[in-house]
Amino acid sequence: MAKDIENPCIAVCQLSGDLCLSCGRSKDDIRQWKRMKRPEKMAAVQRASQRLKALRKKAGGASR
């Protein structure tokens, strides 16, 4: 059996609208995580990673 995808939650929830600023997941992804199949989890982790990169880039640009 394939290894399960690790939950990206870091237990420091900071919700802003529909997004957790700590892990990058949407509220829907957070709610549905336990019911997601492996491919869905992989996609959710990828989306979260992209969101976090965009947030960091935006925050870095705002401080200049």
PDBQT receptor file of N, H, CA, C and O in Angstrom, charges set to zero:
ATOM      1  N   MET A   1       0.846  -1.186   0.000  1.00  0.00    +0.000 N 
ATOM      2  CA  MET A   1       0.000   0.000   0.000  1.00  0.00    +0.000 C 
ATOM      3  C   MET A   1       0.888   1.244   0.000  1.00  0.00    +0.000 C 
ATOM      4  O   MET A   1       1.898   1.296   0.701  1.00  0.00    +0.000 OA
ATOM      5  N   ALA A   2       0.506   2.229  -0.781  1.00  0.00    +0.000 N 
ATOM      6  H   ALA A   2      -0.314   2.186  -1.351  1.00  0.00    +0.000 HD
ATOM      7  CA  ALA A   2       1.277   3.469  -0.891  1.00  0.00    +0.000 C 
ATOM      8  C   ALA A   2       1.185   4.274   0.398  1.00  0.00    +0.000 C 
ATOM      9  O   ALA A   2       0.168   4.270   1.091  1.00  0.00    +0.000 OA
ATOM     10  N   LYS A   3       2.275   4.960   0.692  1.00  0.00    +0.000 N 
ATOM     11  H   LYS A   3       3.101   4.963   0.129  1.00  0.00    +0.000 HD
ATOM     12  CA  LYS A   3       2.324   5.793   1.890  1.00  0.00    +0.000 C 
ATOM     13  C   LYS A   3       1.305   6.922   1.778  1.00  0.00    +0.000 C 
ATOM     14  O   LYS A   3       1.141   7.530   0.720  1.00  0.00    +0.000 OA
ATOM     15  N   ASP A   4       0.623   7.188   2.893  1.00  0.00    +0.000 N 
ATOM     16  H   ASP A   4       0.756   6.694   3.752  1.00  0.00    +0.000 HD
ATOM     17  CA  ASP A   4      -0.367   8.261   2.906  1.00  0.00    +0.000 C 
ATOM     18  C   ASP A   4       0.327   9.619   2.835  1.00  0.00    +0.000 C 
ATOM     19  O   ASP A   4       1.482   9.756   3.239  1.00  0.00    +0.000 OA
ATOM     20  N   ILE A   5      -0.371  10.598   2.329  1.00  0.00    +0.000 N 
ATOM     21  H   ILE A   5      -1.309  10.487   2.001  1.00  0.00    +0.000 HD
ATOM     22  CA  ILE A   5       0.147  11.959   2.225  1.00  0.00    +0.000 C 
ATOM     23  C   ILE A   5       0.056  12.613   3.603  1.00  0.00    +0.000 C 
ATOM     24  O   ILE A   5      -0.988  12.565   4.253  1.00  0.00    +0.000 OA
ATOM     25  N   GLU A   6       1.151  13.220   4.041  1.00  0.00    +0.000 N 
ATOM     26  H   GLU A   6       2.000  13.259   3.514  1.00  0.00    +0.000 HD
ATOM     27  CA  GLU A   6       1.179  13.862   5.353  1.00  0.00    +0.000 C 
ATOM     28  C   GLU A   6       0.342  15.136   5.344  1.00  0.00    +0.000 C 
ATOM     29  O   GLU A   6       0.403  15.931   4.406  1.00  0.00    +0.000 OA
ATOM     30  N   ASN A   7      -0.430  15.311   6.392  1.00  0.00    +0.000 N 
ATOM     31  H   ASN A   7      -0.479  14.665   7.154  1.00  0.00    +0.000 HD
ATOM     32  CA  ASN A   7      -1.244  16.503   6.555  1.00  0.00    +0.000 C 
ATOM     33  C   ASN A   7      -0.321  17.714   6.716  1.00  0.00    +0.000 C 
ATOM     34  O   ASN A   7       0.568  17.693   7.568  1.00  0.00    +0.000 OA
ATOM     35  N   PRO A   8      -0.511  18.767   5.915  1.00  0.00    +0.000 N 
ATOM     36  CA  PRO A   8       0.366  19.936   5.993  1.00  0.00    +0.000 C 
ATOM     37  C   PRO A   8       0.071  20.863   7.176  1.00  0.00    +0.000 C 
ATOM     38  O   PRO A   8       0.751  21.874   7.351  1.00  0.00    +0.000 OA
ATOM     39  N   CYS A   9      -0.924  20.531   7.979  1.00  0.00    +0.000 N 
ATOM     40  H   CYS A   9      -1.477  19.710   7.837  1.00  0.00    +0.000 HD
ATOM     41  CA  CYS A   9      -1.278  21.371   9.126  1.00  0.00    +0.000 C 
ATOM     42  C   CYS A   9      -0.096  21.485  10.086  1.00  0.00    +0.000 C 
ATOM     43  O   CYS A   9       0.550  20.490  10.416  1.00  0.00    +0.000 OA
ATOM     44  N   ILE A  10       0.179  22.720  10.532  1.00  0.00    +0.000 N 
ATOM     45  H   ILE A  10      -0.345  23.528  10.264  1.00  0.00    +0.000 HD
ATOM     46  CA  ILE A  10       1.250  22.929  11.511  1.00  0.00    +0.000 C 
ATOM     47  C   ILE A  10       0.673  23.361  12.862  1.00  0.00    +0.000 C 
ATOM     48  O   ILE A  10       1.409  23.812  13.740  1.00  0.00    +0.000 OA
ATOM     49  N   ALA A  11      -0.635  23.222  13.022  1.00  0.00    +0.000 N 
ATOM     50  H   ALA A  11      -1.233  22.856  12.309  1.00  0.00    +0.000 HD
ATOM     51  CA  ALA A  11      -1.350  23.496  14.278  1.00  0.00    +0.000 C 
ATOM     52  C   ALA A  11      -1.204  24.948  14.743  1.00  0.00    +0.000 C 
ATOM     53  O   ALA A  11      -1.189  25.225  15.943  1.00  0.00    +0.000 OA
ATOM     54  N   VAL A  12      -1.098  25.857  13.794  1.00  0.00    +0.000 N 
ATOM     55  H   VAL A  12      -1.110  25.632  12.819  1.00  0.00    +0.000 HD
ATOM     56  CA  VAL A  12      -1.073  27.291  14.077  1.00  0.00    +0.000 C 
ATOM     57  C   VAL A  12      -2.049  27.939  13.091  1.00  0.00    +0.000 C 
ATOM     58  O   VAL A  12      -1.646  28.692  12.205  1.00  0.00    +0.000 OA
ATOM     59  N   CYS A  13      -3.316  27.638  13.258  1.00  0.00    +0.000 N 
ATOM     60  H   CYS A  13      -3.644  27.026  13.979  1.00  0.00    +0.000 HD
ATOM     61  CA  CYS A  13      -4.321  28.100  12.302  1.00  0.00    +0.000 C 
ATOM     62  C   CYS A  13      -4.462  29.616  12.332  1.00  0.00    +0.000 C 
ATOM     63  O   CYS A  13      -4.650  30.222  13.387  1.00  0.00    +0.000 OA
ATOM     64  N   GLN A  14      -4.368  30.204  11.163  1.00  0.00    +0.000 N 
ATOM     65  H   GLN A  14      -4.215  29.712  10.306  1.00  0.00    +0.000 HD
ATOM     66  CA  GLN A  14      -4.557  31.644  10.984  1.00  0.00    +0.000 C 
ATOM     67  C   GLN A  14      -5.443  31.822   9.754  1.00  0.00    +0.000 C 
ATOM     68  O   GLN A  14      -4.952  32.004   8.640  1.00  0.00    +0.000 OA
ATOM     69  N   LEU A  15      -6.743  31.768   9.974  1.00  0.00    +0.000 N 
ATOM     70  H   LEU A  15      -7.141  31.621  10.879  1.00  0.00    +0.000 HD
ATOM     71  CA  LEU A  15      -7.663  31.860   8.851  1.00  0.00    +0.000 C 
ATOM     72  C   LEU A  15      -7.873  33.307   8.427  1.00  0.00    +0.000 C 
ATOM     73  O   LEU A  15      -8.082  34.200   9.249  1.00  0.00    +0.000 OA
ATOM     74  N   SER A  16      -7.812  33.501   7.134  1.00  0.00    +0.000 N 
ATOM     75  H   SER A  16      -7.642  32.776   6.467  1.00  0.00    +0.000 HD
ATOM     76  CA  SER A  16      -8.104  34.791   6.520  1.00  0.00    +0.000 C 
ATOM     77  C   SER A  16      -9.043  34.506   5.365  1.00  0.00    +0.000 C 
ATOM     78  O   SER A  16      -8.627  34.017   4.314  1.00  0.00    +0.000 OA
ATOM     79  N   GLY A  17     -10.303  34.815   5.569  1.00  0.00    +0.000 N 
ATOM     80  H   GLY A  17     -10.641  35.212   6.423  1.00  0.00    +0.000 HD
ATOM     81  CA  GLY A  17     -11.290  34.461   4.557  1.00  0.00    +0.000 C 
ATOM     82  C   GLY A  17     -11.410  32.956   4.456  1.00  0.00    +0.000 C 
ATOM     83  O   GLY A  17     -11.746  32.294   5.437  1.00  0.00    +0.000 OA
ATOM     84  N   ASP A  18     -11.143  32.411   3.294  1.00  0.00    +0.000 N 
ATOM     85  H   ASP A  18     -10.870  32.949   2.496  1.00  0.00    +0.000 HD
ATOM     86  CA  ASP A  18     -11.281  30.978   3.037  1.00  0.00    +0.000 C 
ATOM     87  C   ASP A  18      -9.936  30.253   3.090  1.00  0.00    +0.000 C 
ATOM     88  O   ASP A  18      -9.840  29.103   2.663  1.00  0.00    +0.000 OA
ATOM     89  N   LEU A  19      -8.906  30.906   3.606  1.00  0.00    +0.000 N 
ATOM     90  H   LEU A  19      -8.983  31.841   3.953  1.00  0.00    +0.000 HD
ATOM     91  CA  LEU A  19      -7.558  30.360   3.521  1.00  0.00    +0.000 C 
ATOM     92  C   LEU A  19      -6.852  30.358   4.870  1.00  0.00    +0.000 C 
ATOM     93  O   LEU A  19      -6.949  31.325   5.626  1.00  0.00    +0.000 OA
ATOM     94  N   CYS A  20      -6.142  29.275   5.175  1.00  0.00    +0.000 N 
ATOM     95  H   CYS A  20      -6.063  28.489   4.561  1.00  0.00    +0.000 HD
ATOM     96  CA  CYS A  20      -5.279  29.232   6.353  1.00  0.00    +0.000 C 
ATOM     97  C   CYS A  20      -3.912  29.768   5.935  1.00  0.00    +0.000 C 
ATOM     98  O   CYS A  20      -3.268  29.220   5.040  1.00  0.00    +0.000 OA
ATOM     99  N   LEU A  21      -3.481  30.837   6.585  1.00  0.00    +0.000 N 
ATOM    100  H   LEU A  21      -4.004  31.282   7.311  1.00  0.00    +0.000 HD
ATOM    101  CA  LEU A  21      -2.208  31.467   6.237  1.00  0.00    +0.000 C 
ATOM    102  C   LEU A  21      -1.010  30.667   6.739  1.00  0.00    +0.000 C 
ATOM    103  O   LEU A  21       0.122  30.933   6.336  1.00  0.00    +0.000 OA
ATOM    104  N   SER A  22      -1.249  29.690   7.616  1.00  0.00    +0.000 N 
ATOM    105  H   SER A  22      -2.169  29.474   7.943  1.00  0.00    +0.000 HD
ATOM    106  CA  SER A  22      -0.152  28.875   8.149  1.00  0.00    +0.000 C 
ATOM    107  C   SER A  22       0.184  27.687   7.257  1.00  0.00    +0.000 C 
ATOM    108  O   SER A  22       1.354  27.422   6.983  1.00  0.00    +0.000 OA
ATOM    109  N   CYS A  23      -0.848  26.970   6.802  1.00  0.00    +0.000 N 
ATOM    110  H   CYS A  23      -1.798  27.185   7.025  1.00  0.00    +0.000 HD
ATOM    111  CA  CYS A  23      -0.582  25.778   5.984  1.00  0.00    +0.000 C 
ATOM    112  C   CYS A  23      -0.919  25.978   4.508  1.00  0.00    +0.000 C 
ATOM    113  O   CYS A  23      -0.500  25.183   3.666  1.00  0.00    +0.000 OA
ATOM    114  N   GLY A  24      -1.673  27.035   4.185  1.00  0.00    +0.000 N 
ATOM    115  H   GLY A  24      -2.013  27.680   4.869  1.00  0.00    +0.000 HD
ATOM    116  CA  GLY A  24      -1.990  27.326   2.797  1.00  0.00    +0.000 C 
ATOM    117  C   GLY A  24      -3.219  26.627   2.250  1.00  0.00    +0.000 C 
ATOM    118  O   GLY A  24      -3.577  26.812   1.087  1.00  0.00    +0.000 OA
ATOM    119  N   ARG A  25      -3.870  25.822   3.086  1.00  0.00    +0.000 N 
ATOM    120  H   ARG A  25      -3.580  25.672   4.031  1.00  0.00    +0.000 HD
ATOM    121  CA  ARG A  25      -5.050  25.113   2.586  1.00  0.00    +0.000 C 
ATOM    122  C   ARG A  25      -6.304  25.964   2.695  1.00  0.00    +0.000 C 
ATOM    123  O   ARG A  25      -6.398  26.861   3.533  1.00  0.00    +0.000 OA
ATOM    124  N   SER A  26      -7.265  25.663   1.829  1.00  0.00    +0.000 N 
ATOM    125  H   SER A  26      -7.188  24.934   1.148  1.00  0.00    +0.000 HD
ATOM    126  CA  SER A  26      -8.566  26.319   1.898  1.00  0.00    +0.000 C 
ATOM    127  C   SER A  26      -9.384  25.661   3.007  1.00  0.00    +0.000 C 
ATOM    128  O   SER A  26      -9.067  24.560   3.459  1.00  0.00    +0.000 OA
ATOM    129  N   LYS A  27     -10.439  26.349   3.438  1.00  0.00    +0.000 N 
ATOM    130  H   LYS A  27     -10.696  27.243   3.072  1.00  0.00    +0.000 HD
ATOM    131  CA  LYS A  27     -11.319  25.763   4.454  1.00  0.00    +0.000 C 
ATOM    132  C   LYS A  27     -11.883  24.437   3.958  1.00  0.00    +0.000 C 
ATOM    133  O   LYS A  27     -11.990  23.482   4.729  1.00  0.00    +0.000 OA
ATOM    134  N   ASP A  28     -12.244  24.368   2.679  1.00  0.00    +0.000 N 
ATOM    135  H   ASP A  28     -12.157  25.143   2.053  1.00  0.00    +0.000 HD
ATOM    136  CA  ASP A  28     -12.780  23.121   2.120  1.00  0.00    +0.000 C 
ATOM    137  C   ASP A  28     -11.751  21.997   2.199  1.00  0.00    +0.000 C 
ATOM    138  O   ASP A  28     -12.087  20.873   2.571  1.00  0.00    +0.000 OA
ATOM    139  N   ASP A  29     -10.497  22.298   1.850  1.00  0.00    +0.000 N 
ATOM    140  H   ASP A  29     -10.224  23.211   1.548  1.00  0.00    +0.000 HD
ATOM    141  CA  ASP A  29      -9.447  21.278   1.927  1.00  0.00    +0.000 C 
ATOM    142  C   ASP A  29      -9.269  20.797   3.367  1.00  0.00    +0.000 C 
ATOM    143  O   ASP A  29      -9.097  19.602   3.607  1.00  0.00    +0.000 OA
ATOM    144  N   ILE A  30      -9.310  21.721   4.317  1.00  0.00    +0.000 N 
ATOM    145  H   ILE A  30      -9.450  22.691   4.122  1.00  0.00    +0.000 HD
ATOM    146  CA  ILE A  30      -9.150  21.366   5.729  1.00  0.00    +0.000 C 
ATOM    147  C   ILE A  30     -10.287  20.458   6.174  1.00  0.00    +0.000 C 
ATOM    148  O   ILE A  30     -10.057  19.426   6.806  1.00  0.00    +0.000 OA
ATOM    149  N   ARG A  31     -11.523  20.849   5.840  1.00  0.00    +0.000 N 
ATOM    150  H   ARG A  31     -11.710  21.687   5.327  1.00  0.00    +0.000 HD
ATOM    151  CA  ARG A  31     -12.699  20.066   6.250  1.00  0.00    +0.000 C 
ATOM    152  C   ARG A  31     -12.711  18.677   5.626  1.00  0.00    +0.000 C 
ATOM    153  O   ARG A  31     -13.101  17.709   6.279  1.00  0.00    +0.000 OA
ATOM    154  N   GLN A  32     -12.291  18.568   4.379  1.00  0.00    +0.000 N 
ATOM    155  H   GLN A  32     -11.974  19.355   3.848  1.00  0.00    +0.000 HD
ATOM    156  CA  GLN A  32     -12.417  17.312   3.643  1.00  0.00    +0.000 C 
ATOM    157  C   GLN A  32     -11.188  16.418   3.735  1.00  0.00    +0.000 C 
ATOM    158  O   GLN A  32     -11.212  15.302   3.216  1.00  0.00    +0.000 OA
ATOM    159  N   TRP A  33     -10.121  16.867   4.375  1.00  0.00    +0.000 N 
ATOM    160  H   TRP A  33     -10.101  17.773   4.797  1.00  0.00    +0.000 HD
ATOM    161  CA  TRP A  33      -8.838  16.159   4.366  1.00  0.00    +0.000 C 
ATOM    162  C   TRP A  33      -8.965  14.668   4.682  1.00  0.00    +0.000 C 
ATOM    163  O   TRP A  33      -8.442  13.838   3.939  1.00  0.00    +0.000 OA
ATOM    164  N   LYS A  34      -9.643  14.322   5.758  1.00  0.00    +0.000 N 
ATOM    165  H   LYS A  34     -10.068  14.997   6.361  1.00  0.00    +0.000 HD
ATOM    166  CA  LYS A  34      -9.713  12.911   6.180  1.00  0.00    +0.000 C 
ATOM    167  C   LYS A  34     -10.470  12.039   5.185  1.00  0.00    +0.000 C 
ATOM    168  O   LYS A  34     -10.257  10.828   5.139  1.00  0.00    +0.000 OA
ATOM    169  N   ARG A  35     -11.345  12.636   4.394  1.00  0.00    +0.000 N 
ATOM    170  H   ARG A  35     -11.518  13.620   4.431  1.00  0.00    +0.000 HD
ATOM    171  CA  ARG A  35     -12.124  11.873   3.415  1.00  0.00    +0.000 C 
ATOM    172  C   ARG A  35     -11.479  11.842   2.035  1.00  0.00    +0.000 C 
ATOM    173  O   ARG A  35     -11.924  11.102   1.157  1.00  0.00    +0.000 OA
ATOM    174  N   MET A  36     -10.438  12.638   1.840  1.00  0.00    +0.000 N 
ATOM    175  H   MET A  36     -10.076  13.239   2.553  1.00  0.00    +0.000 HD
ATOM    176  CA  MET A  36      -9.793  12.702   0.524  1.00  0.00    +0.000 C 
ATOM    177  C   MET A  36      -9.003  11.433   0.223  1.00  0.00    +0.000 C 
ATOM    178  O   MET A  36      -8.421  10.811   1.112  1.00  0.00    +0.000 OA
ATOM    179  N   LYS A  37      -9.000  11.076  -1.030  1.00  0.00    +0.000 N 
ATOM    180  H   LYS A  37      -9.473  11.581  -1.752  1.00  0.00    +0.000 HD
ATOM    181  CA  LYS A  37      -8.153   9.987  -1.519  1.00  0.00    +0.000 C 
ATOM    182  C   LYS A  37      -6.753  10.557  -1.750  1.00  0.00    +0.000 C 
ATOM    183  O   LYS A  37      -6.564  11.773  -1.775  1.00  0.00    +0.000 OA
ATOM    184  N   ARG A  38      -5.785   9.674  -1.915  1.00  0.00    +0.000 N 
ATOM    185  H   ARG A  38      -5.938   8.686  -1.894  1.00  0.00    +0.000 HD
ATOM    186  CA  ARG A  38      -4.388  10.084  -2.065  1.00  0.00    +0.000 C 
ATOM    187  C   ARG A  38      -4.181  11.134  -3.175  1.00  0.00    +0.000 C 
ATOM    188  O   ARG A  38      -3.505  12.133  -2.931  1.00  0.00    +0.000 OA
ATOM    189  N   PRO A  39      -4.738  10.944  -4.377  1.00  0.00    +0.000 N 
ATOM    190  CA  PRO A  39      -4.531  11.956  -5.430  1.00  0.00    +0.000 C 
ATOM    191  C   PRO A  39      -5.115  13.327  -5.055  1.00  0.00    +0.000 C 
ATOM    192  O   PRO A  39      -4.547  14.364  -5.399  1.00  0.00    +0.000 OA
ATOM    193  N   GLU A  40      -6.244  13.321  -4.355  1.00  0.00    +0.000 N 
ATOM    194  H   GLU A  40      -6.705  12.479  -4.076  1.00  0.00    +0.000 HD
ATOM    195  CA  GLU A  40      -6.852  14.583  -3.927  1.00  0.00    +0.000 C 
ATOM    196  C   GLU A  40      -5.962  15.281  -2.897  1.00  0.00    +0.000 C 
ATOM    197  O   GLU A  40      -5.802  16.501  -2.931  1.00  0.00    +0.000 OA
ATOM    198  N   LYS A  41      -5.389  14.503  -1.987  1.00  0.00    +0.000 N 
ATOM    199  H   LYS A  41      -5.519  13.512  -1.959  1.00  0.00    +0.000 HD
ATOM    200  CA  LYS A  41      -4.483  15.069  -0.983  1.00  0.00    +0.000 C 
ATOM    201  C   LYS A  41      -3.240  15.643  -1.648  1.00  0.00    +0.000 C 
ATOM    202  O   LYS A  41      -2.770  16.719  -1.279  1.00  0.00    +0.000 OA
ATOM    203  N   MET A  42      -2.713  14.923  -2.626  1.00  0.00    +0.000 N 
ATOM    204  H   MET A  42      -3.095  14.049  -2.926  1.00  0.00    +0.000 HD
ATOM    205  CA  MET A  42      -1.530  15.415  -3.345  1.00  0.00    +0.000 C 
ATOM    206  C   MET A  42      -1.834  16.756  -4.010  1.00  0.00    +0.000 C 
ATOM    207  O   MET A  42      -1.025  17.681  -3.955  1.00  0.00    +0.000 OA
ATOM    208  N   ALA A  43      -3.002  16.853  -4.634  1.00  0.00    +0.000 N 
ATOM    209  H   ALA A  43      -3.660  16.101  -4.678  1.00  0.00    +0.000 HD
ATOM    210  CA  ALA A  43      -3.398  18.096  -5.298  1.00  0.00    +0.000 C 
ATOM    211  C   ALA A  43      -3.602  19.218  -4.277  1.00  0.00    +0.000 C 
ATOM    212  O   ALA A  43      -3.216  20.361  -4.525  1.00  0.00    +0.000 OA
ATOM    213  N   ALA A  44      -4.205  18.894  -3.132  1.00  0.00    +0.000 N 
ATOM    214  H   ALA A  44      -4.518  17.966  -2.930  1.00  0.00    +0.000 HD
ATOM    215  CA  ALA A  44      -4.431  19.898  -2.088  1.00  0.00    +0.000 C 
ATOM    216  C   ALA A  44      -3.108  20.418  -1.539  1.00  0.00    +0.000 C 
ATOM    217  O   ALA A  44      -2.965  21.617  -1.300  1.00  0.00    +0.000 OA
ATOM    218  N   VAL A  45      -2.145  19.528  -1.338  1.00  0.00    +0.000 N 
ATOM    219  H   VAL A  45      -2.262  18.554  -1.532  1.00  0.00    +0.000 HD
ATOM    220  CA  VAL A  45      -0.826  19.930  -0.841  1.00  0.00    +0.000 C 
ATOM    221  C   VAL A  45      -0.124  20.812  -1.872  1.00  0.00    +0.000 C 
ATOM    222  O   VAL A  45       0.522  21.795  -1.510  1.00  0.00    +0.000 OA
ATOM    223  N   GLN A  46      -0.245  20.469  -3.141  1.00  0.00    +0.000 N 
ATOM    224  H   GLN A  46      -0.770  19.671  -3.435  1.00  0.00    +0.000 HD
ATOM    225  CA  GLN A  46       0.371  21.272  -4.203  1.00  0.00    +0.000 C 
ATOM    226  C   GLN A  46      -0.242  22.671  -4.255  1.00  0.00    +0.000 C 
ATOM    227  O   GLN A  46       0.474  23.666  -4.362  1.00  0.00    +0.000 OA
ATOM    228  N   ARG A  47      -1.568  22.740  -4.177  1.00  0.00    +0.000 N 
ATOM    229  H   ARG A  47      -2.150  21.931  -4.089  1.00  0.00    +0.000 HD
ATOM    230  CA  ARG A  47      -2.241  24.050  -4.179  1.00  0.00    +0.000 C 
ATOM    231  C   ARG A  47      -1.812  24.875  -2.963  1.00  0.00    +0.000 C 
ATOM    232  O   ARG A  47      -1.556  26.074  -3.073  1.00  0.00    +0.000 OA
ATOM    233  N   ALA A  48      -1.738  24.216  -1.802  1.00  0.00    +0.000 N 
ATOM    234  H   ALA A  48      -1.946  23.242  -1.712  1.00  0.00    +0.000 HD
ATOM    235  CA  ALA A  48      -1.337  24.906  -0.569  1.00  0.00    +0.000 C 
ATOM    236  C   ALA A  48       0.076  25.457  -0.702  1.00  0.00    +0.000 C 
ATOM    237  O   ALA A  48       0.350  26.585  -0.291  1.00  0.00    +0.000 OA
ATOM    238  N   SER A  49       0.961  24.668  -1.270  1.00  0.00    +0.000 N 
ATOM    239  H   SER A  49       0.739  23.752  -1.603  1.00  0.00    +0.000 HD
ATOM    240  CA  SER A  49       2.345  25.096  -1.456  1.00  0.00    +0.000 C 
ATOM    241  C   SER A  49       2.417  26.321  -2.371  1.00  0.00    +0.000 C 
ATOM    242  O   SER A  49       3.155  27.267  -2.098  1.00  0.00    +0.000 OA
ATOM    243  N   GLN A  50       1.654  26.292  -3.443  1.00  0.00    +0.000 N 
ATOM    244  H   GLN A  50       1.054  25.523  -3.665  1.00  0.00    +0.000 HD
ATOM    245  CA  GLN A  50       1.632  27.423  -4.376  1.00  0.00    +0.000 C 
ATOM    246  C   GLN A  50       1.069  28.674  -3.706  1.00  0.00    +0.000 C 
ATOM    247  O   GLN A  50       1.574  29.777  -3.919  1.00  0.00    +0.000 OA
ATOM    248  N   ARG A  51       0.023  28.501  -2.898  1.00  0.00    +0.000 N 
ATOM    249  H   ARG A  51      -0.387  27.605  -2.726  1.00  0.00    +0.000 HD
ATOM    250  CA  ARG A  51      -0.554  29.648  -2.192  1.00  0.00    +0.000 C 
ATOM    251  C   ARG A  51       0.454  30.256  -1.222  1.00  0.00    +0.000 C 
ATOM    252  O   ARG A  51       0.604  31.476  -1.157  1.00  0.00    +0.000 OA
ATOM    253  N   LEU A  52       1.147  29.398  -0.467  1.00  0.00    +0.000 N 
ATOM    254  H   LEU A  52       1.026  28.406  -0.519  1.00  0.00    +0.000 HD
ATOM    255  CA  LEU A  52       2.126  29.893   0.502  1.00  0.00    +0.000 C 
ATOM    256  C   LEU A  52       3.263  30.637  -0.190  1.00  0.00    +0.000 C 
ATOM    257  O   LEU A  52       3.720  31.669   0.302  1.00  0.00    +0.000 OA
ATOM    258  N   LYS A  53       3.720  30.121  -1.320  1.00  0.00    +0.000 N 
ATOM    259  H   LYS A  53       3.349  29.283  -1.720  1.00  0.00    +0.000 HD
ATOM    260  CA  LYS A  53       4.773  30.811  -2.079  1.00  0.00    +0.000 C 
ATOM    261  C   LYS A  53       4.291  32.189  -2.526  1.00  0.00    +0.000 C 
ATOM    262  O   LYS A  53       5.024  33.172  -2.422  1.00  0.00    +0.000 OA
ATOM    263  N   ALA A  54       3.063  32.257  -3.020  1.00  0.00    +0.000 N 
ATOM    264  H   ALA A  54       2.467  31.458  -3.105  1.00  0.00    +0.000 HD
ATOM    265  CA  ALA A  54       2.506  33.533  -3.470  1.00  0.00    +0.000 C 
ATOM    266  C   ALA A  54       2.350  34.502  -2.299  1.00  0.00    +0.000 C 
ATOM    267  O   ALA A  54       2.618  35.695  -2.442  1.00  0.00    +0.000 OA
ATOM    268  N   LEU A  55       1.920  33.995  -1.142  1.00  0.00    +0.000 N 
ATOM    269  H   LEU A  55       1.703  33.026  -1.025  1.00  0.00    +0.000 HD
ATOM    270  CA  LEU A  55       1.771  34.851   0.035  1.00  0.00    +0.000 C 
ATOM    271  C   LEU A  55       3.118  35.393   0.498  1.00  0.00    +0.000 C 
ATOM    272  O   LEU A  55       3.230  36.566   0.854  1.00  0.00    +0.000 OA
ATOM    273  N   ARG A  56       4.137  34.543   0.494  1.00  0.00    +0.000 N 
ATOM    274  H   ARG A  56       4.046  33.590   0.205  1.00  0.00    +0.000 HD
ATOM    275  CA  ARG A  56       5.478  34.979   0.910  1.00  0.00    +0.000 C 
ATOM    276  C   ARG A  56       6.031  36.023  -0.059  1.00  0.00    +0.000 C 
ATOM    277  O   ARG A  56       6.639  37.013   0.350  1.00  0.00    +0.000 OA
ATOM    278  N   LYS A  57       5.807  35.781  -1.347  1.00  0.00    +0.000 N 
ATOM    279  H   LYS A  57       5.313  34.977  -1.679  1.00  0.00    +0.000 HD
ATOM    280  CA  LYS A  57       6.285  36.726  -2.362  1.00  0.00    +0.000 C 
ATOM    281  C   LYS A  57       5.587  38.074  -2.187  1.00  0.00    +0.000 C 
ATOM    282  O   LYS A  57       6.218  39.128  -2.265  1.00  0.00    +0.000 OA
ATOM    283  N   LYS A  58       4.277  38.023  -1.950  1.00  0.00    +0.000 N 
ATOM    284  H   LYS A  58       3.764  37.166  -1.887  1.00  0.00    +0.000 HD
ATOM    285  CA  LYS A  58       3.496  39.241  -1.756  1.00  0.00    +0.000 C 
ATOM    286  C   LYS A  58       3.960  39.971  -0.491  1.00  0.00    +0.000 C 
ATOM    287  O   LYS A  58       4.108  41.193  -0.500  1.00  0.00    +0.000 OA
ATOM    288  N   ALA A  59       4.187  39.233   0.583  1.00  0.00    +0.000 N 
ATOM    289  H   ALA A  59       4.067  38.240   0.590  1.00  0.00    +0.000 HD
ATOM    290  CA  ALA A  59       4.640  39.836   1.844  1.00  0.00    +0.000 C 
ATOM    291  C   ALA A  59       6.032  40.442   1.680  1.00  0.00    +0.000 C 
ATOM    292  O   ALA A  59       6.314  41.509   2.226  1.00  0.00    +0.000 OA
ATOM    293  N   GLY A  60       6.890  39.776   0.942  1.00  0.00    +0.000 N 
ATOM    294  H   GLY A  60       6.661  38.909   0.499  1.00  0.00    +0.000 HD
ATOM    295  CA  GLY A  60       8.236  40.294   0.692  1.00  0.00    +0.000 C 
ATOM    296  C   GLY A  60       8.208  41.560  -0.127  1.00  0.00    +0.000 C 
ATOM    297  O   GLY A  60       8.996  42.476   0.110  1.00  0.00    +0.000 OA
ATOM    298  N   GLY A  61       7.313  41.621  -1.083  1.00  0.00    +0.000 N 
ATOM    299  H   GLY A  61       6.672  40.878  -1.275  1.00  0.00    +0.000 HD
ATOM    300  CA  GLY A  61       7.187  42.808  -1.925  1.00  0.00    +0.000 C 
ATOM    301  C   GLY A  61       6.563  43.972  -1.180  1.00  0.00    +0.000 C 
ATOM    302  O   GLY A  61       6.847  45.131  -1.483  1.00  0.00    +0.000 OA
ATOM    303  N   ALA A  62       5.712  43.669  -0.204  1.00  0.00    +0.000 N 
ATOM    304  H   ALA A  62       5.481  42.727   0.042  1.00  0.00    +0.000 HD
ATOM    305  CA  ALA A  62       5.041  44.725   0.553  1.00  0.00    +0.000 C 
ATOM    306  C   ALA A  62       5.994  45.429   1.506  1.00  0.00    +0.000 C 
ATOM    307  O   ALA A  62       5.769  46.583   1.870  1.00  0.00    +0.000 OA
ATOM    308  N   SER A  63       7.059  44.739   1.912  1.00  0.00    +0.000 N 
ATOM    309  H   SER A  63       7.241  43.801   1.616  1.00  0.00    +0.000 HD
ATOM    310  CA  SER A  63       7.978  45.335   2.886  1.00  0.00    +0.000 C 
ATOM    311  C   SER A  63       9.039  46.212   2.229  1.00  0.00    +0.000 C 
ATOM    312  O   SER A  63       9.814  46.866   2.927  1.00  0.00    +0.000 OA
ATOM    313  N   ARG A  64       9.086  46.233   0.923  1.00  0.00    +0.000 N 
ATOM    314  H   ARG A  64       8.457  45.702   0.356  1.00  0.00    +0.000 HD
ATOM    315  CA  ARG A  64      10.103  47.025   0.211  1.00  0.00    +0.000 C 
ATOM    316  C   ARG A  64       9.649  48.423  -0.041  1.00  0.00    +0.000 C 
ATOM    317  O   ARG A  64      10.386  49.216  -0.628  1.00  0.00    +0.000 OA
TER     318      ARG A  64
